[in-house]
Amino acid sequence: MNVHGSNFIHRDLHSGNILVNIVNRISTLYKIGDLGLSRSVNDISLDDEIYGVIPYIAPEIFKGSAFSKESDIYSLGMIMWELTTCCKPFANVEHDHTLIFNIIDGVRPEITEDTPECYANLMKSCWDPDPKKRPSISEIWDTCSLWYNHYRSVSIISSSDYIIQFAQAELKRKDLIVSKKLGSKFSEKPHPKAIYTSRSLNSYISKCSSIFSKYSSINFSSNGMYTILIKVIFG
């Protein structure tokens, strides 16, 4: 929140840049690290190199848009999903052009059954393909604070819809673990070309931008049209 509050953009937000400090049994501090690529929102200079981790990159970036507070929020949505599964997004596929076009086409990680509805709704709003429809970091803070305050308030804890959702989700999570349908050790085998370290994305972004310029008049919907296009272009 402090990054956006200071009018800066992180531009490379993923779980590898989240630092965890366990203070005690009930307190854990999370801090955002690796601010080397961060930049003021007022800095409109062009980048020679754009770095990132494909699953955490907002779809508009692959179409040539600049990084923004909204693209950081998309990345935060992916981290939210990771917290619910203990797995990294899109770990079972190669991080290449096919994944990029699937992301542009609206493909997102599957939300697990034990995710509270209110949490899932906030997470999905962070993933919205339209950057303008994503919540701001202050809105996310306010929502999470509301959940926390309901949890801390003894007077409303028994009747709070949020608390009920989280309690039911926790019961569901335990059932899924017992039935071996949830947990990191039951996740699919990671693809050897799933890359979770930041790398240059210039070649991907330039190709995607040129493709969208060339085919801007074509109305690509779901049902694998992006996959068909990429097979035609890249073989």
N, C-alpha and C positions, 0 to 999 in steps of 0.2 A: 504494500500500500504506500510506503514511503517513497518508492521509486516513482510511481505515477503521480503521487502527491507533489513531488518536486519537479513535475513536468519532464520526466525522463522515461525512456522506453528501454527495456532490458534487451530485447531483440534476439535472445538465445536462451529462452526459458525452457528448461526440461528438468527431469528429476535428478539428473547428475549434478545440477547446479543448486540443489537444495541442501543446506547444511542443517543437521539435526543435533541438538544439544539436550540430552536428557538431564534435567535439573534434579528431579527426584521421582518418586514413584507415581506422582500424579501430575507433574509439570514437565512439559517438553517444549523447547523453543526451536522454532524453525527460522532460518535465515536464508536469504537469497545470496548466492555467491557468483563468482565469475562475471563481474560487471565490465569486463574489458571491451565488450561490443555495445555497451549501453550508449545511448545518445539522447541529447535534448530533443524534444518534439519540435523545437524551432529550428533544428539543424536540418536543412533540406538538401545538403550536399549529397551527391551520388556516391554509392559505394563501388570501389574497385572489385571487392570480393564480398560475397554474402555467405555467411556460415550458418549452420544449423543442423538439427536432427529432423529428418523428414516427417516422422509421425507427429511431431509437435509444431510443425509449421502450418500456419493458417492458409487455406486454399487460395486466397487472393494474392498471396506472395508469389505463388507459382504462376500466377497470371500477369506478373509484372508490377504489382502494387508495392508501395514502400511499407516497411515495417511501421507499426503504429501501436498505440495503447490497446486497440482492439485485437491486434494479432497476438499481443502478449496474453490477453484474456483467453484466446483460443488455446494457447499453450497451457495456461492454467487449468483449463477444462480437461486436458489430457492428463495432467498430474492428478486431478481429482479422480479420474477413472482409475489411475494406477493405484491410488490409495484404497480403492474399494476391492481390488483384485490381487494386489501384491505382484502383479505382472506388468510388463511394459507393453504399450500399445503396438499392435501390428508386429509382434515378435516372431510370428510364424510365417512371414512372407519376406521376400527380398525387398529391400528399400531402393526401389528403382522407379523408372517412369510409370510402370503399371500402377504402383501404389500411389504415386502422385496424382494420376488421372482418376483413380478411384476416390481419393480424398476430394478432388475437385468435384467429382460426381456425387458427393454427399455421403460416401461410406465413412462410418465411424465405428469405433470398437463396440462390441456387444455389451450392453449393460447387464450385470448379473442380477439374478432374482432377489438377492439379499440387499439390494441397494434401496434405501428409503426413497419414497416417491418425491419428497421435497428436494432431496439431494440430487436425485436423477434429473429433475426438472431444471435445477440451477446449472448442473453440468451440461445438459443439452443446450441450454441457452448460451453457454460459453462457446459451444461448437457451431452456433448458427452460421450458415454460409454467408449471410449478410452481416458484415462487420457492425453496421449501425444498430442491429438488433441484439448485439451482445451486451450484457450488463457491464457497468463500469466497476472498477475495483472497489469503490466506495459502496456501491449497491451490494456487491458480494460480501463485503465486510459487514454491512448492516444486517444482511440475511443470516450470516453465520453467527453474528452477535445475538440475534433474536433466538436462534436455536439454543445457544449457550445459556442465555438468560432464562429461557424456559426450563432448561435442565437444572439450573441453580435455584430456581424458585420453588420452594416446597409447596407453596399454596396452589400452584397451577400444574405441578408436575404430573398429577394423576389424570388431569383432563386435557392437557395440551396435545393437540393433534400431532405436532412435530415429535414430541417425546414418544407418543404411541407408535408412530411410524418407525422411529429408530429402534425402539424396543422390539417391535415385530420383526424388523430386519435382522436384528441380532439373533433372535431365535431361529430365523430362517437360515442365517449363516451357519449356525451350529449344526443344524440338520443337514445342510449340504456338505459340511466337512465330514460328519459322521458317515454319510453315504458316499463319500469320496467323489463328490461332484464339484468341489471347490477347493482352492488352495494352490499355492504356487507349484508345489510338487506334482499336482495333477494337471498343470497347464501343458499346452502343446509344446513339442520340442522346438526351441528357437531355430530360426532359419540361419544358416551360416553367414548369409549376407544381409542380416538385419543389423544395421550399424547405429549405435547409440552414442557415438562421440561426434562432436560438432565437426563438420567438414565443409569445404566449399560447395555451394549449391549453384554456382553460376551457370555451369553447363546445363543443368536441369531447367533452371529458370529461363535461360535464354531460349532453349528449345521449346518450352511450354509457351512462352510469350509469342514466339514466331508462329507456332501452330495456331494459337488463338487468333492471331492477326489474320492468318491465311484462311481460317475456317470460321470467322466471326459471324458470317451470315447463316451458318448451319445451326439449327436448334437441336443441341444434344441433350436428350433427357437421360433417364436412368436406363436400366436393362442392358448395361454393358456397352453402351455406345462408345465410351471413351476407350475401353479396352480394344474394341474393334479398330478404332482410329489409330491407336498406338501400334497395333500389330501391322497395320498397313504402312505406317511411316517408318517404324524402326525394325520391322521384320520379325 
